[in-house]
Amino acid sequence: MRYRVVFEYQTEDGAMSDVYNCRDEQQAQEKFDELRDSLEHAIDPDNSEVIDEPTHYSVIDRKDGIYGYVRLLAD
């Protein structure tokens, strides 16, 4: 089984995205958790729309025009 972690972060000034290919589920989960924590620090979840699921985390701050998400995919 292959594991990938997909990350995207967008502000009014720019955007960044990346895909991480992981050797196993544990490495993928650790990368997912790391990126999820990064988004929580970059975008205040208390003042945003949040989706928080085991393999998908996204946060949207419409007031400041900031968006980010991370997904863990297995195939």
C-alpha positions in Angstrom: 0.0 0.0 0.0 1.2 3.5 -0.8 0.7 6.5 1.5 0.7 10.2 0.5 0.1 13.3 2.4 -1.2 16.3 0.4 -0.8 19.8 1.7 -2.0 23.2 0.5 -1.9 26.6 2.1 -3.2 29.8 0.4 -3.3 33.4 1.4 -4.2 36.6 -0.6 -0.4 37.0 -1.2 0.5 33.6 -2.4 0.1 29.8 -2.2 2.1 26.7 -1.5 1.4 23.1 -1.9 3.3 19.8 -1.7 2.8 16.0 -1.8 4.8 13.8 0.5 5.2 10.1 -0.4 5.6 8.0 2.7 7.0 4.5 3.1 4.4 3.3 5.6 1.3 4.4 7.5 3.2 5.5 10.6 5.4 7.9 8.6 2.3 9.3 6.8 0.4 9.8 10.0 3.4 11.6 11.6 3.6 14.0 8.5 -0.1 14.5 8.5 0.0 15.4 12.3 3.0 17.8 11.7 1.2 19.6 8.9 -2.1 19.8 10.7 -0.3 21.4 13.7 1.3 23.9 11.3 -2.1 24.9 9.9 -3.5 25.3 13.5 -0.6 27.7 14.3 -0.9 29.6 11.0 -4.7 30.0 11.0 -6.6 30.5 14.2 -9.1 27.6 14.2 -11.3 29.4 16.8 -12.2 32.1 14.3 -12.5 29.9 11.2 -14.4 27.1 9.5 -12.8 23.8 10.3 -13.2 20.2 9.1 -11.3 17.9 11.4 -11.5 14.2 10.4 -8.9 11.4 10.8 -7.5 11.8 7.3 -8.6 15.3 6.4 -8.0 18.6 8.1 -9.0 21.9 6.5 -9.4 25.4 7.9 -10.8 28.5 6.2 -10.5 32.1 7.5 -12.8 34.0 5.1 -12.2 37.3 6.9 -8.5 37.3 6.2 -8.7 35.2 3.0 -6.6 32.3 4.2 -7.2 28.6 3.5 -5.3 25.4 4.2 -5.7 21.7 4.2 -3.9 18.5 4.7 -5.1 15.0 3.6 -3.7 11.5 4.1 -4.3 9.2 1.2 -3.8 5.5 0.9 -4.1 3.4 -2.2 
